[in-house]
Amino acid sequence: MKITRDVPLNIYFLIGHGEKDIDENGMGGIKGFAEALRADGYTVSKINLLSGDSLPQPPAVVALVGPRMAYSDKE
């Protein structure tokens, strides 16, 4: 990936619905996974559509990991 890409792939983890946290270890988090993605050259960030963040422009991935609440129609 690092050799064939000239721009980093951005991975945004949606927050605001009780999703797994990329900054937390243990049962409520996926910090190790996020760190592994970063080590492989991905840019890893959080995104909260409820607070007004807008969807990222490609190339990007939006990950929905373990939400505990429903998403609104606005999202």
All heavy atoms as TSV, in Angstrom:
chain	resi	resn	atom	element	x	y	z
A	1	MET	N	N	0.819	-1.204	0.000
A	1	MET	CA	C	0.000	0.000	0.000
A	1	MET	C	C	0.858	1.263	0.000
A	1	MET	O	O	0.577	2.194	-0.721
A	1	MET	CB	C	-0.904	0.026	1.234
A	1	MET	CG	C	-2.024	-0.985	1.229
A	1	MET	SD	S	-3.324	-0.560	0.085
A	1	MET	CE	C	-3.973	0.891	0.827
A	2	LYS	N	N	1.884	1.291	0.822
A	2	LYS	CA	C	2.695	2.496	0.934
A	2	LYS	C	C	3.410	2.813	-0.378
A	2	LYS	O	O	3.577	3.964	-0.727
A	2	LYS	CB	C	3.712	2.330	2.051
A	2	LYS	CG	C	3.101	2.276	3.425
A	2	LYS	CD	C	4.163	2.058	4.478
A	2	LYS	CE	C	3.538	1.878	5.835
A	2	LYS	NZ	N	4.525	1.603	6.863
A	3	ILE	N	N	3.811	1.797	-1.111
A	3	ILE	CA	C	4.563	2.005	-2.344
A	3	ILE	C	C	3.651	2.432	-3.490
A	3	ILE	O	O	4.009	3.278	-4.296
A	3	ILE	CB	C	5.333	0.726	-2.717
A	3	ILE	CG1	C	6.393	0.447	-1.650
A	3	ILE	CG2	C	5.970	0.837	-4.086
A	3	ILE	CD1	C	7.077	-0.877	-1.790
A	4	THR	N	N	2.449	1.871	-3.562
A	4	THR	CA	C	1.572	2.127	-4.703
A	4	THR	C	C	0.683	3.351	-4.544
A	4	THR	O	O	0.094	3.796	-5.512
A	4	THR	CB	C	0.683	0.906	-4.981
A	4	THR	OG1	O	-0.126	0.639	-3.830
A	4	THR	CG2	C	1.520	-0.312	-5.316
A	5	ARG	N	N	0.564	3.902	-3.347
A	5	ARG	CA	C	-0.300	5.072	-3.132
A	5	ARG	C	C	0.532	6.334	-2.995
A	5	ARG	O	O	1.532	6.353	-2.304
A	5	ARG	CB	C	-1.119	4.902	-1.855
A	5	ARG	CG	C	-2.242	3.953	-1.998
A	5	ARG	CD	C	-3.194	4.173	-0.829
A	5	ARG	NE	N	-4.346	3.347	-1.005
A	5	ARG	CZ	C	-5.428	3.727	-1.690
A	5	ARG	NH1	N	-5.501	4.918	-2.198
A	5	ARG	NH2	N	-6.446	2.923	-1.834
A	6	ASP	N	N	0.042	7.403	-3.612
A	6	ASP	CA	C	0.722	8.684	-3.437
A	6	ASP	C	C	-0.010	9.565	-2.424
A	6	ASP	O	O	0.518	10.575	-1.989
A	6	ASP	CB	C	0.907	9.401	-4.763
A	6	ASP	CG	C	-0.382	9.564	-5.543
A	6	ASP	OD1	O	-1.391	8.937	-5.174
A	6	ASP	OD2	O	-0.379	10.314	-6.521
A	7	VAL	N	N	-1.231	9.200	-2.050
A	7	VAL	CA	C	-1.969	9.899	-0.996
A	7	VAL	C	C	-2.450	8.857	0.015
A	7	VAL	O	O	-2.783	7.736	-0.358
A	7	VAL	CB	C	-3.187	10.678	-1.553
A	7	VAL	CG1	C	-2.750	11.815	-2.434
A	7	VAL	CG2	C	-4.148	9.778	-2.272
A	8	PRO	N	N	-2.488	9.214	1.298
A	8	PRO	CA	C	-2.938	8.240	2.297
A	8	PRO	C	C	-4.442	7.998	2.196
A	8	PRO	O	O	-5.199	8.892	1.817
A	8	PRO	CB	C	-2.581	8.894	3.623
A	8	PRO	CG	C	-2.519	10.345	3.334
A	8	PRO	CD	C	-2.083	10.473	1.899
A	9	LEU	N	N	-4.844	6.785	2.508
A	9	LEU	CA	C	-6.260	6.464	2.581
A	9	LEU	C	C	-6.743	6.836	3.972
A	9	LEU	O	O	-6.142	6.454	4.974
A	9	LEU	CB	C	-6.502	4.983	2.322
A	9	LEU	CG	C	-7.957	4.538	2.376
A	9	LEU	CD1	C	-8.788	5.266	1.320
A	9	LEU	CD2	C	-8.076	3.049	2.182
A	10	ASN	N	N	-7.805	7.611	4.039
A	10	ASN	CA	C	-8.363	8.066	5.308
A	10	ASN	C	C	-9.477	7.130	5.740
A	10	ASN	O	O	-10.380	6.818	4.962
A	10	ASN	CB	C	-8.921	9.481	5.163
A	10	ASN	CG	C	-7.851	10.458	4.739
A	10	ASN	OD1	O	-6.813	10.553	5.379
A	10	ASN	ND2	N	-8.080	11.164	3.659
A	11	ILE	N	N	-9.419	6.701	6.996
A	11	ILE	CA	C	-10.465	5.866	7.583
A	11	ILE	C	C	-11.059	6.646	8.743
A	11	ILE	O	O	-10.356	6.995	9.689
A	11	ILE	CB	C	-9.925	4.509	8.055
A	11	ILE	CG1	C	-9.271	3.778	6.888
A	11	ILE	CG2	C	-11.053	3.680	8.673
A	11	ILE	CD1	C	-8.614	2.472	7.261
A	12	TYR	N	N	-12.346	6.944	8.656
A	12	TYR	CA	C	-13.054	7.692	9.694
A	12	TYR	C	C	-13.957	6.729	10.444
A	12	TYR	O	O	-14.754	6.015	9.838
A	12	TYR	CB	C	-13.910	8.803	9.072
A	12	TYR	CG	C	-13.081	9.866	8.408
A	12	TYR	CD1	C	-12.719	9.768	7.075
A	12	TYR	CD2	C	-12.663	10.976	9.130
A	12	TYR	CE1	C	-11.952	10.744	6.464
A	12	TYR	CE2	C	-11.895	11.967	8.519
A	12	TYR	CZ	C	-11.545	11.839	7.196
A	12	TYR	OH	O	-10.782	12.812	6.593
A	13	PHE	N	N	-13.852	6.729	11.770
A	13	PHE	CA	C	-14.697	5.902	12.609
A	13	PHE	C	C	-15.806	6.770	13.171
A	13	PHE	O	O	-15.550	7.752	13.875
A	13	PHE	CB	C	-13.867	5.263	13.728
A	13	PHE	CG	C	-12.984	4.156	13.231
A	13	PHE	CD1	C	-11.758	4.432	12.651
A	13	PHE	CD2	C	-13.397	2.834	13.313
A	13	PHE	CE1	C	-10.942	3.416	12.171
A	13	PHE	CE2	C	-12.589	1.807	12.835
A	13	PHE	CZ	C	-11.370	2.095	12.262
A	14	LEU	N	N	-17.043	6.414	12.846
A	14	LEU	CA	C	-18.203	7.181	13.283
A	14	LEU	C	C	-18.353	7.073	14.796
A	14	LEU	O	O	-18.187	5.990	15.365
A	14	LEU	CB	C	-19.463	6.665	12.589
A	14	LEU	CG	C	-20.711	7.515	12.727
A	14	LEU	CD1	C	-20.529	8.859	12.039
A	14	LEU	CD2	C	-21.908	6.808	12.136
A	15	ILE	N	N	-18.650	8.199	15.438
A	15	ILE	CA	C	-18.905	8.227	16.882
A	15	ILE	C	C	-20.244	8.911	17.133
A	15	ILE	O	O	-20.802	9.550	16.249
A	15	ILE	CB	C	-17.781	8.948	17.650
A	15	ILE	CG1	C	-17.638	10.403	17.205
A	15	ILE	CG2	C	-16.464	8.198	17.505
A	15	ILE	CD1	C	-16.706	11.231	18.079
A	16	GLY	N	N	-20.746	8.761	18.354
A	16	GLY	CA	C	-21.996	9.411	18.733
A	16	GLY	C	C	-23.138	8.443	18.952
A	16	GLY	O	O	-24.240	8.855	19.310
A	17	HIS	N	N	-22.900	7.151	18.779
A	17	HIS	CA	C	-23.948	6.148	18.923
A	17	HIS	C	C	-23.482	4.978	19.790
A	17	HIS	O	O	-23.985	3.877	19.690
A	17	HIS	CB	C	-24.362	5.603	17.551
A	17	HIS	CG	C	-24.717	6.679	16.586
A	17	HIS	ND1	N	-23.773	7.281	15.786
A	17	HIS	CD2	C	-25.898	7.278	16.317
A	17	HIS	CE1	C	-24.366	8.204	15.050
A	17	HIS	NE2	N	-25.644	8.238	15.358
A	18	GLY	N	N	-22.476	5.226	20.609
A	18	GLY	CA	C	-21.943	4.184	21.466
A	18	GLY	C	C	-21.011	3.219	20.754
A	18	GLY	O	O	-20.805	2.097	21.219
A	19	GLU	N	N	-20.443	3.651	19.627
A	19	GLU	CA	C	-19.536	2.795	18.875
A	19	GLU	C	C	-18.259	2.512	19.660
A	19	GLU	O	O	-17.938	3.204	20.609
A	19	GLU	CB	C	-19.143	3.452	17.528
A	19	GLU	CG	C	-20.249	3.569	16.544
A	19	GLU	CD	C	-21.041	4.858	16.678
A	19	GLU	OE1	O	-20.815	5.627	17.624
A	19	GLU	OE2	O	-21.894	5.095	15.829
A	20	LYS	N	N	-17.519	1.507	19.215
A	20	LYS	CA	C	-16.210	1.207	19.788
A	20	LYS	C	C	-15.301	2.405	19.546
A	20	LYS	O	O	-15.331	3.022	18.492
A	20	LYS	CB	C	-15.608	-0.038	19.136
A	20	LYS	CG	C	-16.459	-1.279	19.249
A	20	LYS	CD	C	-16.204	-1.971	20.544
A	20	LYS	CE	C	-16.975	-3.285	20.576
A	20	LYS	NZ	N	-16.858	-3.939	21.857
A	21	ASP	N	N	-14.463	2.730	20.544
A	21	ASP	CA	C	-13.628	3.927	20.500
A	21	ASP	C	C	-12.208	3.587	20.051
A	21	ASP	O	O	-11.578	2.676	20.595
A	21	ASP	CB	C	-13.595	4.567	21.883
A	21	ASP	CG	C	-12.992	5.953	21.898
A	21	ASP	OD1	O	-12.178	6.282	21.007
A	21	ASP	OD2	O	-13.330	6.726	22.812
A	22	ILE	N	N	-11.684	4.349	19.093
A	22	ILE	CA	C	-10.338	4.107	18.570
A	22	ILE	C	C	-9.256	4.558	19.541
A	22	ILE	O	O	-8.078	4.274	19.326
A	22	ILE	CB	C	-10.117	4.769	17.191
A	22	ILE	CG1	C	-10.246	6.288	17.273
A	22	ILE	CG2	C	-11.043	4.173	16.161
A	22	ILE	CD1	C	-9.841	7.014	15.994
A	23	ASP	N	N	-9.624	5.252	20.617
A	23	ASP	CA	C	-8.654	5.710	21.611
A	23	ASP	C	C	-8.745	4.923	22.912
A	23	ASP	O	O	-8.108	5.281	23.901
A	23	ASP	CB	C	-8.863	7.200	21.911
A	23	ASP	CG	C	-8.572	8.078	20.712
A	23	ASP	OD1	O	-7.644	7.750	19.949
A	23	ASP	OD2	O	-9.274	9.086	20.535
A	24	GLU	N	N	-9.526	3.861	22.922
A	24	GLU	CA	C	-9.761	3.116	24.158
A	24	GLU	C	C	-9.378	1.648	23.990
A	24	GLU	O	O	-9.702	1.021	22.974
A	24	GLU	CB	C	-11.249	3.224	24.537
A	24	GLU	CG	C	-11.606	2.586	25.851
A	24	GLU	CD	C	-13.090	2.754	26.176
A	24	GLU	OE1	O	-13.678	3.789	25.830
A	24	GLU	OE2	O	-13.657	1.819	26.760
A	25	ASN	N	N	-8.708	1.115	25.012
A	25	ASN	CA	C	-8.398	-0.316	25.046
A	25	ASN	C	C	-9.538	-1.061	25.738
A	25	ASN	O	O	-10.414	-0.457	26.330
A	25	ASN	CB	C	-7.106	-0.562	25.837
A	25	ASN	CG	C	-5.877	-0.159	25.059
A	25	ASN	OD1	O	-5.757	-0.468	23.881
A	25	ASN	ND2	N	-4.960	0.521	25.717
A	26	GLY	N	N	-9.522	-2.364	25.684
A	26	GLY	CA	C	-10.499	-3.172	26.399
A	26	GLY	C	C	-11.761	-3.397	25.595
A	26	GLY	O	O	-11.803	-3.216	24.381
A	27	MET	N	N	-12.822	-3.784	26.305
A	27	MET	CA	C	-14.079	-4.165	25.666
A	27	MET	C	C	-14.744	-3.021	24.894
A	27	MET	O	O	-15.408	-3.254	23.908
A	27	MET	CB	C	-15.058	-4.701	26.720
A	27	MET	CG	C	-14.596	-5.988	27.378
A	27	MET	SD	S	-14.472	-7.356	26.220
A	27	MET	CE	C	-16.186	-7.636	25.893
A	28	GLY	N	N	-14.580	-1.799	25.351
A	28	GLY	CA	C	-15.244	-0.670	24.707
A	28	GLY	C	C	-14.426	-0.012	23.615
A	28	GLY	O	O	-14.850	0.983	23.041
A	29	GLY	N	N	-13.261	-0.560	23.332
A	29	GLY	CA	C	-12.401	0.131	22.387
A	29	GLY	C	C	-11.725	-0.763	21.379
A	29	GLY	O	O	-11.725	-1.986	21.488
A	30	ILE	N	N	-11.163	-0.102	20.384
A	30	ILE	CA	C	-10.423	-0.781	19.314
A	30	ILE	C	C	-9.114	-0.040	19.045
A	30	ILE	O	O	-8.681	0.104	17.904
A	30	ILE	CB	C	-11.281	-0.897	18.039
A	30	ILE	CG1	C	-11.827	0.473	17.622
A	30	ILE	CG2	C	-12.390	-1.919	18.207
A	30	ILE	CD1	C	-12.501	0.484	16.265
A	31	LYS	N	N	-8.480	0.413	20.123
A	31	LYS	CA	C	-7.256	1.189	19.996
A	31	LYS	C	C	-6.159	0.410	19.276
A	31	LYS	O	O	-5.471	0.948	18.413
A	31	LYS	CB	C	-6.769	1.635	21.370
A	31	LYS	CG	C	-5.557	2.538	21.325
A	31	LYS	CD	C	-5.191	3.050	22.706
A	31	LYS	CE	C	-4.013	4.007	22.611
A	31	LYS	NZ	N	-3.698	4.581	23.926
A	32	GLY	N	N	-6.003	-0.857	19.603
A	32	GLY	CA	C	-4.979	-1.670	18.952
A	32	GLY	C	C	-5.206	-1.785	17.460
A	32	GLY	O	O	-4.255	-1.737	16.666
A	33	PHE	N	N	-6.457	-1.918	17.062
A	33	PHE	CA	C	-6.801	-1.993	15.640
A	33	PHE	C	C	-6.461	-0.682	14.944
A	33	PHE	O	O	-5.854	-0.668	13.867
A	33	PHE	CB	C	-8.282	-2.334	15.488
A	33	PHE	CG	C	-8.758	-2.398	14.064
A	33	PHE	CD1	C	-8.179	-3.273	13.162
A	33	PHE	CD2	C	-9.785	-1.583	13.630
A	33	PHE	CE1	C	-8.614	-3.336	11.844
A	33	PHE	CE2	C	-10.235	-1.640	12.329
A	33	PHE	CZ	C	-9.647	-2.518	11.429
A	34	ALA	N	N	-6.825	0.437	15.573
A	34	ALA	CA	C	-6.531	1.761	14.992
A	34	ALA	C	C	-5.023	1.972	14.873
A	34	ALA	O	O	-4.548	2.502	13.867
A	34	ALA	CB	C	-7.170	2.860	15.835
A	35	GLU	N	N	-4.275	1.559	15.877
A	35	GLU	CA	C	-2.822	1.704	15.827
A	35	GLU	C	C	-2.215	0.851	14.715
A	35	GLU	O	O	-1.274	1.272	14.041
A	35	GLU	CB	C	-2.215	1.340	17.176
A	35	GLU	CG	C	-2.500	2.378	18.247
A	35	GLU	CD	C	-2.052	1.963	19.636
A	35	GLU	OE1	O	-1.661	0.787	19.839
A	35	GLU	OE2	O	-2.098	2.818	20.527
A	36	ALA	N	N	-2.760	-0.345	14.510
A	36	ALA	CA	C	-2.274	-1.208	13.427
A	36	ALA	C	C	-2.550	-0.579	12.064
A	36	ALA	O	O	-1.708	-0.647	11.164
A	36	ALA	CB	C	-2.920	-2.589	13.522
A	37	LEU	N	N	-3.706	0.033	11.905
A	37	LEU	CA	C	-4.025	0.718	10.652
A	37	LEU	C	C	-3.062	1.873	10.407
A	37	LEU	O	O	-2.566	2.050	9.290
A	37	LEU	CB	C	-5.469	1.227	10.661
A	37	LEU	CG	C	-6.564	0.174	10.590
A	37	LEU	CD1	C	-7.927	0.805	10.845
A	37	LEU	CD2	C	-6.543	-0.533	9.247
A	38	ARG	N	N	-2.794	2.642	11.447
A	38	ARG	CA	C	-1.847	3.756	11.325
A	38	ARG	C	C	-0.453	3.249	10.954
A	38	ARG	O	O	0.234	3.853	10.127
A	38	ARG	CB	C	-1.797	4.548	12.623
A	38	ARG	CG	C	-3.036	5.383	12.870
A	38	ARG	CD	C	-2.917	6.200	14.154
A	38	ARG	NE	N	-4.114	6.965	14.406
A	38	ARG	CZ	C	-4.950	6.731	15.421
A	38	ARG	NH1	N	-4.702	5.776	16.298
A	38	ARG	NH2	N	-6.033	7.472	15.565
A	39	ALA	N	N	-0.045	2.143	11.550
A	39	ALA	CA	C	1.267	1.571	11.254
A	39	ALA	C	C	1.361	1.108	9.800
A	39	ALA	O	O	2.450	1.088	9.221
A	39	ALA	CB	C	1.550	0.402	12.194
A	40	ASP	N	N	0.218	0.763	9.212
A	40	ASP	CA	C	0.182	0.357	7.802
A	40	ASP	C	C	0.028	1.536	6.853
A	40	ASP	O	O	-0.161	1.359	5.657
A	40	ASP	CB	C	-0.945	-0.646	7.569
A	40	ASP	CG	C	-0.592	-2.048	8.029
A	40	ASP	OD1	O	0.609	-2.332	8.211
A	40	ASP	OD2	O	-1.520	-2.862	8.196
A	41	GLY	N	N	0.048	2.755	7.384
A	41	GLY	CA	C	0.019	3.934	6.527
A	41	GLY	C	C	-1.328	4.588	6.343
A	41	GLY	O	O	-1.455	5.535	5.565
A	42	TYR	N	N	-2.350	4.121	7.057
A	42	TYR	CA	C	-3.667	4.743	6.958
A	42	TYR	C	C	-3.760	5.929	7.914
A	42	TYR	O	O	-3.138	5.936	8.968
A	42	TYR	CB	C	-4.773	3.744	7.309
A	42	TYR	CG	C	-4.877	2.598	6.342
A	42	TYR	CD1	C	-4.218	1.401	6.575
A	42	TYR	CD2	C	-5.634	2.713	5.190
A	42	TYR	CE1	C	-4.313	0.341	5.685
A	42	TYR	CE2	C	-5.739	1.662	4.288
A	42	TYR	CZ	C	-5.072	0.485	4.545
A	42	TYR	OH	O	-5.166	-0.553	3.666
A	43	THR	N	N	-4.557	6.915	7.555
A	43	THR	CA	C	-4.887	8.008	8.452
A	43	THR	C	C	-6.191	7.636	9.137
A	43	THR	O	O	-7.192	7.362	8.464
A	43	THR	CB	C	-5.053	9.330	7.677
A	43	THR	OG1	O	-3.831	9.601	6.994
A	43	THR	CG2	C	-5.401	10.474	8.595
A	44	VAL	N	N	-6.186	7.596	10.464
A	44	VAL	CA	C	-7.346	7.145	11.233
A	44	VAL	C	C	-7.859	8.314	12.071
A	44	VAL	O	O	-7.094	8.934	12.805
A	44	VAL	CB	C	-6.966	5.952	12.137
A	44	VAL	CG1	C	-8.150	5.510	12.977
A	44	VAL	CG2	C	-6.448	4.793	11.293
A	45	SER	N	N	-9.159	8.600	11.949
A	45	SER	CA	C	-9.773	9.718	12.673
A	45	SER	C	C	-11.185	9.340	13.087
A	45	SER	O	O	-11.755	8.367	12.615
A	45	SER	CB	C	-9.860	10.956	11.786
A	45	SER	OG	O	-8.611	11.309	11.281
A	46	LYS	N	N	-11.755	10.191	13.944
A	46	LYS	CA	C	-13.160	10.049	14.342
A	46	LYS	C	C	-13.993	11.055	13.560
A	46	LYS	O	O	-13.505	12.108	13.166
A	46	LYS	CB	C	-13.336	10.334	15.826
A	46	LYS	CG	C	-12.613	9.376	16.729
A	46	LYS	CD	C	-12.835	9.778	18.177
A	46	LYS	CE	C	-12.022	8.947	19.123
A	46	LYS	NZ	N	-12.244	9.332	20.525
A	47	ILE	N	N	-15.272	10.714	13.369
A	47	ILE	CA	C	-16.205	11.635	12.720
A	47	ILE	C	C	-17.550	11.536	13.447
A	47	ILE	O	O	-17.996	10.434	13.782
A	47	ILE	CB	C	-16.348	11.348	11.210
A	47	ILE	CG1	C	-17.196	12.407	10.520
A	47	ILE	CG2	C	-16.881	9.964	10.957
A	47	ILE	CD1	C	-17.177	12.316	9.011
A	48	ASN	N	N	-18.166	12.669	13.719
A	48	ASN	CA	C	-19.458	12.706	14.393
A	48	ASN	C	C	-20.425	13.521	13.536
A	48	ASN	O	O	-20.360	14.753	13.517
A	48	ASN	CB	C	-19.324	13.317	15.789
A	48	ASN	CG	C	-20.593	13.230	16.587
A	48	ASN	OD1	O	-21.685	13.117	16.051
A	48	ASN	ND2	N	-20.461	13.289	17.898
A	49	LEU	N	N	-21.288	12.847	12.831
A	49	LEU	CA	C	-22.236	13.523	11.946
A	49	LEU	C	C	-23.307	14.269	12.722
A	49	LEU	O	O	-23.878	15.237	12.225
A	49	LEU	CB	C	-22.869	12.511	10.986
A	49	LEU	CG	C	-21.887	11.766	10.079
A	49	LEU	CD1	C	-22.613	10.738	9.231
A	49	LEU	CD2	C	-21.109	12.727	9.205
A	50	LEU	N	N	-23.598	13.833	13.961
A	50	LEU	CA	C	-24.598	14.512	14.780
A	50	LEU	C	C	-24.144	15.906	15.205
A	50	LEU	O	O	-24.956	16.797	15.379
A	50	LEU	CB	C	-24.906	13.690	16.040
A	50	LEU	CG	C	-25.681	12.397	15.816
A	50	LEU	CD1	C	-25.768	11.603	17.112
A	50	LEU	CD2	C	-27.065	12.692	15.287
A	51	SER	N	N	-22.838	16.090	15.360
A	51	SER	CA	C	-22.333	17.387	15.815
A	51	SER	C	C	-22.001	18.330	14.665
A	51	SER	O	O	-21.465	19.406	14.876
A	51	SER	CB	C	-21.089	17.192	16.689
A	51	SER	OG	O	-20.005	16.771	15.893
A	52	GLY	N	N	-22.291	17.897	13.438
A	52	GLY	CA	C	-22.079	18.787	12.309
A	52	GLY	C	C	-20.907	18.451	11.419
A	52	GLY	O	O	-20.671	19.139	10.434
A	53	ASP	N	N	-20.135	17.419	11.773
A	53	ASP	CA	C	-19.059	16.997	10.872
A	53	ASP	C	C	-19.683	16.568	9.546
A	53	ASP	O	O	-20.764	15.991	9.514
A	53	ASP	CB	C	-18.283	15.805	11.446
A	53	ASP	CG	C	-17.454	16.165	12.668
A	53	ASP	OD1	O	-17.257	17.365	12.911
A	53	ASP	OD2	O	-17.012	15.237	13.366
A	54	SER	N	N	-19.022	16.872	8.455
A	54	SER	CA	C	-19.539	16.474	7.143
A	54	SER	C	C	-18.818	15.223	6.659
A	54	SER	O	O	-17.708	14.918	7.109
A	54	SER	CB	C	-19.393	17.598	6.133
A	54	SER	OG	O	-18.047	17.986	6.032
A	55	LEU	N	N	-19.452	14.521	5.756
A	55	LEU	CA	C	-18.839	13.320	5.208
A	55	LEU	C	C	-17.559	13.689	4.484
A	55	LEU	O	O	-17.503	14.689	3.773
A	55	LEU	CB	C	-19.793	12.620	4.243
A	55	LEU	CG	C	-20.942	11.850	4.880
A	55	LEU	CD1	C	-21.896	11.346	3.808
A	55	LEU	CD2	C	-20.421	10.698	5.707
A	56	PRO	N	N	-16.538	12.872	4.650
A	56	PRO	CA	C	-15.251	13.155	3.997
A	56	PRO	C	C	-15.331	12.915	2.501
A	56	PRO	O	O	-16.161	12.158	2.017
A	56	PRO	CB	C	-14.300	12.170	4.658
A	56	PRO	CG	C	-15.168	11.067	5.140
A	56	PRO	CD	C	-16.493	11.685	5.476
A	57	GLN	N	N	-14.447	13.580	1.792
A	57	GLN	CA	C	-14.345	13.383	0.349
A	57	GLN	C	C	-13.453	12.171	0.080
A	57	GLN	O	O	-12.522	11.914	0.822
A	57	GLN	CB	C	-13.757	14.626	-0.313
A	57	GLN	CG	C	-14.626	15.850	-0.181
A	57	GLN	CD	C	-15.986	15.654	-0.818
A	57	GLN	OE1	O	-16.093	15.202	-1.942
A	57	GLN	NE2	N	-17.028	15.978	-0.091
A	58	PRO	N	N	-13.720	11.463	-0.985
A	58	PRO	CA	C	-12.870	10.321	-1.329
A	58	PRO	C	C	-11.445	10.775	-1.590
A	58	PRO	O	O	-11.229	11.919	-1.964
A	58	PRO	CB	C	-13.496	9.780	-2.609
A	58	PRO	CG	C	-14.897	10.288	-2.597
A	58	PRO	CD	C	-14.847	11.607	-1.850
A	59	PRO	N	N	-10.426	9.957	-1.418
A	59	PRO	CA	C	-10.565	8.572	-0.995
A	59	PRO	C	C	-10.684	8.477	0.529
A	59	PRO	O	O	-9.830	8.960	1.255
A	59	PRO	CB	C	-9.274	7.924	-1.465
A	59	PRO	CG	C	-8.275	9.030	-1.451
A	59	PRO	CD	C	-9.046	10.291	-1.753
A	60	ALA	N	N	-11.749	7.875	0.992
A	60	ALA	CA	C	-11.983	7.713	2.426
A	60	ALA	C	C	-12.937	6.552	2.666
A	60	ALA	O	O	-13.722	6.187	1.795
A	60	ALA	CB	C	-12.563	8.986	3.018
A	61	VAL	N	N	-12.842	6.021	3.862
A	61	VAL	CA	C	-13.742	4.967	4.328
A	61	VAL	C	C	-14.369	5.463	5.615
A	61	VAL	O	O	-13.686	6.040	6.462
A	61	VAL	CB	C	-12.953	3.663	4.604
A	61	VAL	CG1	C	-13.823	2.623	5.279
A	61	VAL	CG2	C	-12.350	3.119	3.326
A	62	VAL	N	N	-15.673	5.254	5.780
A	62	VAL	CA	C	-16.348	5.555	7.036
A	62	VAL	C	C	-16.724	4.218	7.652
A	62	VAL	O	O	-17.465	3.434	7.055
A	62	VAL	CB	C	-17.603	6.436	6.832
A	62	VAL	CG1	C	-18.325	6.644	8.156
A	62	VAL	CG2	C	-17.228	7.767	6.213
A	63	ALA	N	N	-16.183	3.947	8.845
A	63	ALA	CA	C	-16.408	2.677	9.524
A	63	ALA	C	C	-17.439	2.856	10.635
A	63	ALA	O	O	-17.361	3.798	11.415
A	63	ALA	CB	C	-15.100	2.161	10.100
A	64	LEU	N	N	-18.398	1.949	10.689
A	64	LEU	CA	C	-19.424	1.928	11.728
A	64	LEU	C	C	-19.160	0.671	12.553
A	64	LEU	O	O	-19.503	-0.434	12.129
A	64	LEU	CB	C	-20.823	1.867	11.115
A	64	LEU	CG	C	-21.097	2.804	9.931
A	64	LEU	CD1	C	-22.442	2.515	9.313
A	64	LEU	CD2	C	-20.992	4.233	10.372
A	65	VAL	N	N	-18.556	0.836	13.732
A	65	VAL	CA	C	-18.101	-0.314	14.505
A	65	VAL	C	C	-18.857	-0.415	15.831
A	65	VAL	O	O	-18.550	0.285	16.783
A	65	VAL	CB	C	-16.582	-0.242	14.762
A	65	VAL	CG1	C	-16.104	-1.478	15.500
A	65	VAL	CG2	C	-15.820	-0.076	13.457
A	66	GLY	N	N	-19.852	-1.281	15.880
A	66	GLY	CA	C	-20.553	-1.591	17.121
A	66	GLY	C	C	-21.460	-0.522	17.666
A	66	GLY	O	O	-21.450	-0.297	18.879
A	67	PRO	N	N	-22.277	0.138	16.847
A	67	PRO	CA	C	-23.179	1.150	17.398
A	67	PRO	C	C	-24.199	0.525	18.354
A	67	PRO	O	O	-24.633	-0.610	18.146
A	67	PRO	CB	C	-23.871	1.733	16.168
A	67	PRO	CG	C	-23.819	0.640	15.162
A	67	PRO	CD	C	-22.533	-0.082	15.424
A	68	ARG	N	N	-24.560	1.273	19.396
A	68	ARG	CA	C	-25.565	0.803	20.351
A	68	ARG	C	C	-26.869	1.584	20.246
A	68	ARG	O	O	-27.825	1.277	20.939
A	68	ARG	CB	C	-25.015	0.916	21.766
A	68	ARG	CG	C	-23.888	-0.066	21.999
A	68	ARG	CD	C	-23.452	-0.049	23.435
A	68	ARG	NE	N	-21.990	-0.057	23.414
A	68	ARG	CZ	C	-21.235	0.390	24.363
A	68	ARG	NH1	N	-21.760	0.906	25.435
A	68	ARG	NH2	N	-19.932	0.346	24.260
A	69	MET	N	N	-26.884	2.608	19.391
A	69	MET	CA	C	-28.093	3.405	19.169
A	69	MET	C	C	-28.333	3.505	17.670
A	69	MET	O	O	-27.388	3.397	16.877
A	69	MET	CB	C	-27.934	4.815	19.763
A	69	MET	CG	C	-27.783	4.816	21.268
A	69	MET	SD	S	-27.648	6.481	21.956
A	69	MET	CE	C	-26.010	6.951	21.456
A	70	ALA	N	N	-29.583	3.739	17.307
A	70	ALA	CA	C	-29.942	3.840	15.889
A	70	ALA	C	C	-29.437	5.156	15.301
A	70	ALA	O	O	-29.263	6.153	16.004
A	70	ALA	CB	C	-31.456	3.756	15.739
A	71	TYR	N	N	-29.203	5.129	14.009
A	71	TYR	CA	C	-28.800	6.330	13.279
A	71	TYR	C	C	-30.047	7.103	12.891
A	71	TYR	O	O	-31.092	6.527	12.592
A	71	TYR	CB	C	-27.994	5.960	12.043
A	71	TYR	CG	C	-26.709	5.259	12.388
A	71	TYR	CD1	C	-26.583	3.896	12.222
A	71	TYR	CD2	C	-25.640	5.960	12.907
A	71	TYR	CE1	C	-25.396	3.243	12.580
A	71	TYR	CE2	C	-24.463	5.325	13.259
A	71	TYR	CZ	C	-24.350	3.965	13.099
A	71	TYR	OH	O	-23.204	3.339	13.446
A	72	SER	N	N	-29.950	8.422	12.851
A	72	SER	CA	C	-31.095	9.254	12.485
A	72	SER	C	C	-31.205	9.340	10.967
A	72	SER	O	O	-30.261	9.046	10.235
A	72	SER	CB	C	-30.935	10.659	13.074
A	72	SER	OG	O	-29.876	11.346	12.433
A	73	ASP	N	N	-32.351	9.763	10.497
A	73	ASP	CA	C	-32.557	9.952	9.058
A	73	ASP	C	C	-31.605	11.002	8.504
A	73	ASP	O	O	-31.157	10.908	7.364
A	73	ASP	CB	C	-33.994	10.360	8.764
A	73	ASP	CG	C	-34.983	9.228	9.037
A	73	ASP	OD1	O	-34.557	8.052	9.042
A	73	ASP	OD2	O	-36.172	9.528	9.256
A	74	LYS	N	N	-31.280	12.015	9.309
A	74	LYS	CA	C	-30.369	13.083	8.893
A	74	LYS	C	C	-28.989	12.525	8.570
A	74	LYS	O	O	-28.330	12.981	7.648
A	74	LYS	CB	C	-30.251	14.123	10.003
A	74	LYS	CG	C	-29.313	15.254	9.706
A	74	LYS	CD	C	-29.221	16.207	10.871
A	74	LYS	CE	C	-28.168	17.261	10.626
A	74	LYS	NZ	N	-27.969	18.136	11.764
A	75	GLU	N	N	-28.561	11.536	9.324
A	75	GLU	CA	C	-27.247	10.951	9.095
A	75	GLU	C	C	-27.238	10.106	7.848
A	75	GLU	O	O	-26.260	9.891	7.225
A	75	GLU	CB	C	-26.832	10.097	10.303
A	75	GLU	CG	C	-26.651	10.913	11.540
A	75	GLU	CD	C	-26.376	10.072	12.750
A	75	GLU	OE1	O	-27.309	9.445	13.268
A	75	GLU	OE2	O	-25.215	10.027	13.154
